[in-house]
Amino acid sequence: MRRQSANTGGAIDVTAPRLAEPASPDTRPRGSGELVKRILSALVAAPVALAAVWFGSPWFEFLIALVLLLGAHEWTRLCGLTLRGGAAPVWGTPLLTLLTAAFAEPPWALAVLAAGTAIGALQQGNKAGLGRPGRWAAGGAALLGATALSALYLRIWVPDGAATILWLLAVVWAADIGAYFAGRAIGGPKLAPAISPGKTWSGFAGGMALALLVGGAGGWLKAGDASLAAVAVALLVALASVVGDLLESWVKRRFGAKDSGAIMPGHGGVLDRIDGLLTALPILAIIALLVGGDPVTWR
């Protein structure tokens, strides 16, 4: 029933440009000019994302496909993967997963995701000193493919899917905004200095506080009362978004890159903007699967 809404050889090399010194992903300027760029980028991107979520198919699928294509490009370039050495599974797995999720039952899309990740893990290449290319190919295929499957599952298969994804976006954005301003205003000890020197415990606390506030308010709007479940889920989603942020920062630091790209002024690349969603979306999808209903209010 349809629902509603390898060896590089002579291959083209899409190796990421290496910096003389590994740059911290979080050392970009923090002045007012940078903040203005962030705000302007958000004012352009956010309405497009929100409209696609609200209006559903086919606009939602088009948006996810575009994000996946840009994200796959950034991941392969960042990790130095080539067309014969890992790039193909990173490009193909999320798109095939998205296509399968749009027209078939979720288990079929999960099978496509698992197969693509396994193929990525078998990739070979000659990137000396950067580890086995299969690890990075499998990682990119799994992260982007899980994002595609989770997004479609939440939008199509769970009750009130549009509102659920809008709630998720609000919580993740609140965690990011709260961390940014609390970190700048308070400073203090670093959260993970070896991975992301710009992040502080004060920023982490500020992000969690705002995420819980927004998540609880969203639960009240969805359920008509102050839902403790919504606050608990908001905590899990916000923590997952921090993990995704740190994971992407670790990958960038591993390859000596400051940003994953430059398509979004003030933010960097697409992966820099959706890093929290790469982990938050699958977590909320797993919660939805476990509760068998609304993953925000558990009703």
Salt bridges, closest charged atoms under 4 A:
ASP26 OD1 - LYS199 NZ 3.07
ASP160 OD2 - LYS222 NZ 3.62
ASP176 OD2 - ARG273 NH2 2.72
ASP225 OD2 - ARG299 NH2 2.88
ASP245 OD1 - LYS199 NZ 3.23
GLU248 OE1 - LYS252 NZ 3.50
ASP259 OD1 - ARG28 NH2 2.15
ASP272 OD1 - LYS252 NZ 2.69
ASP294 OD2 - LYS222 NZ 3.18
